[in-house]
Amino acid sequence: MRCSRGEYRGMAWRAFVFQRLLRLDQLHHGLKARFRVGRHELLLVCVEQEIFIINALCPHAGAELARGTLTGYQLRCPGHGQLFDLRESGRAGQPGCYPVIYDGQWVGVELPAG
């Protein structure tokens, strides 16, 4: 499941703000980069040529997922060992996900304003 603006159903009336995270030339396989944007704790993960932006904290244990191990698309929580499949993020029991947005040489995320 890829995250899209459809995830924000019920909030269509709100404005979205693009937030740059990294330049495309900074991306590489296995990258895990944590960002705080307003009240959002984000984790950008790069697997091969795919980019995922998920909640930075485990939805069960609150552990920092950036400290977890990445094997293929599987990210292991460092707090309690559960495996999360990045392709399934946003589903029940998985970390929430955010839409990946490209703007020229930048990759980022659009978040609801305010």
N, C-alpha and C positions, 0 to 999 in steps of 0.2 A: 504494500500500500504506500503510495507516494502522497505526501501531504500537499494540500493545495488550499487555496482560499476557501474552498468548500468546507474546510474544517471549522471555519468561523461562522457557521450558520447561526442565524439569530442576531448577529452583530453586523450585518451588511451595511447598516446605516452609519457605522463608525468609520472614521478615516484610518488609513493605514500609512505607516511611516517606514520607509526603507532605511535599514541600518547596515552599512558596510561592515563586513567582518574581516575578510582577507582578500588579498590580490590573488588572482588565478595562478600566478607564478609561484606562490607560496604553498600551493596544495601538493600533497604527495601521498601515495598509498600508506595507510596506517596512521595518518595524522589524526590526533585528537586535540582540539583546541577549545578551551573554555572561555566563555564571554559572559559578562553581566551587562544587560541592556535594560535600564530602568529596573523594573521588578522581576525581569525574566533572567533566569540562570540557564544559559544555553551551552550545548556541547556540539561542535561541528566535528564530524567524523568523515574521513575520506577512505573509501574502500575501492581499490582499482581506480576507475574514472567516475565513480558515483560519490555524491556528497549527500550527507544526511545531517539535519540539524534537529536535535532532540533536547528534552529537558536534561540539564546537567546532573540532576540528583535522582537517585533510584526512587521509584514510586513506592517501594515497600520499606526500605531501610534508611533512606535519606543519604546514602553514601555518595561520594563524588564519583560519577561514572568515568570521568577522565582518568582516574587512577586504576580503572579496570583493565583487563587484558582483552585484546582484540584478536580474534582468529576468524578470518574471512569476514562474514557479516555478523558474527556472534560477538557480543560484548558482554563480558562477565563482570557482574557487580562485585566490587572489592569488599563490600560489607557482608553479604550473605551468600555469594557465589552463584546466584541465579544467572542463567544465560538469557540475554535479550537479543533477538534477531532484529537488526536495524531495519530490515525490509518490512517488519511488522509493527514498527513504532507507531504510536497513536491508537493502537487497539487496547482493549481492556487488559490491565495487568502489565502493559508495556509503558516505557517512557513516552510522554507526549512528544509530538513532532511539530515542526514548523516548516512552512514552505521555503524552499531554497530559491533565491532570486539572483539572477545575473544582471549586472549593470556594467557594460564595457569590460574592463579588466578586473572587476570586483565581483565577489560572491557575497551575498548577504541574506538578510531576512526581512520580511515585512511584518510588522507587529501593529496591533491596534494602537492608535494614538491615545495618549492620556492614560 
